[in-house]
Amino acid sequence: MSLFAESQGSIGVVMNAPTPLETIRQVDTTVDIPIVSTVTSIYTPIEDKLKAGIAIINISAGKKTAETVQHFRNIYPDLPIIATGGPTDEDITSTIAAGANAITYTPPTNGQLFKEKMESYRKKELPHQ
């Protein structure tokens, strides 16, 4: 399956945090694209995963994402780090300042966008006083 994804233009393989080392090793010997491992806290053991073939970490540590980015940046100054940005511009800025090389951003859902649009329609219909 990974070879198919690679031939279709995939530029990386993402492994969830609990992925066993043997699976990482097998993927590393199968594909020629970077392997990304999700990191969920400063306690995530990544040293053995890096040795097994992980090339990039993707930090998703909730409210502690910036702190977690800083932790791993201090230990691995040259390791590529992707991180979830958080819900606000301040969170995103803090995560970048902590050392993230890239930010993933989850846009508003269709439901959220539709709600905002409907609220703007309702405001336009209010009687002018």
N, C-alpha and C positions, 0 to 999 in steps of 0.2 A: 504494500500500500504506500509506503514512504517513497519508493522509487517512482510510482505513478504520480504522486503529488509533485515530486521533484521535476519530472519530465513535463508536467503541466505548468510549470513556472513558479512553484513555491520557492520562497527564499529562506525558509527556516522551518524547523520542527519545534513545537512547544511541548515540553513535558511537564505534566502537573507535579506539584511538590512531592507527593508520595511515590513517584516513579522509582522502582528499584534500580540499583546501579547496573545490574546485568542487562536490563532493558536499555539503559542509556548506552552501554557498551555495544550492544547489538545494533542499535540505530546508528551509532557513530561509525561502525564498520560497513553500514549499508548505504548511507547517503553522503553526499559531498556538500551539503548545505549546513549552515550553523544550527546547533541544537541549543534551544533556550530552555532554561529551567525556572519554574515559578518559585519564588521565595516569599514566605508569608510572615517571617519575623526575624529578629536578630539571632534567634536560636536555630534557624534552619542550617543544618550542616551541609555546606556546599563544597568543602575541600575535596572530598572523595568524588563528588559529582563532576567537578572541574577536571579531575584526573581521568574520569571515565569518558569525557568528551564534551561536556557542556562548554559552550563558547560565550554565552550571554546569559545574564540573569534578568528575570522579570519580577520586580518587587511589587507585591500587592499585599500590603500590611495594614490596610485600613487607615485609621487615624495616625498610625505610627509609621507610615510609609516614608516620610522625609527622614525621620530618625533612623530607620532601617537602611535607607540609601546611604546616609552618612556613615553608618557603622561599616557597611561593606566597602564603601569607597575608601575609607581609612585603611582597611586591610588589603584591598586589591585596587590600587590606584589606576591601573590600566584596564581593568575588566569592564567590558561594555555593560551598562546597566540601563534597562528600560524600567519605568515605574508608572503605576497608575497615578494620574495627576490629582485626583480628588475633585470635589464638587465646586471649588471656588478658585478664582484667579490667585488668591493668596496661597492656597494649598499647592497649586501648580508651580508658582514661583518658588516656594520653599523647597519643593522636591527637586527642582532644577538647581537651586543654590546648594542643595545637599550633595549634588554630584551626579544626578541622573543624566545620561546621554540622550535619552528619548523619553517622551511622555505618551502614554496611551490615554485617550479621552473617550468617555462614553457620552455620546450626545443625548439630549432629552428624548424621551420616548414619543411615539406618535400621540399617545394619550395626553402627555404633558403639553405638547405643542398645540393639540386641538383644544385643550382646556383654555390655554392662553388666547387662542384665536376667538373662541366663543365669548370669553370675558370681554375682549375688545369690542365684539359685535354688540354685546349687551350694554356696554358703556355708551356706545353711539346712539342707542335707542332711548336712553334716559331723557326725560323732559328737561329742557334747558330752563333754568330759573334766572 
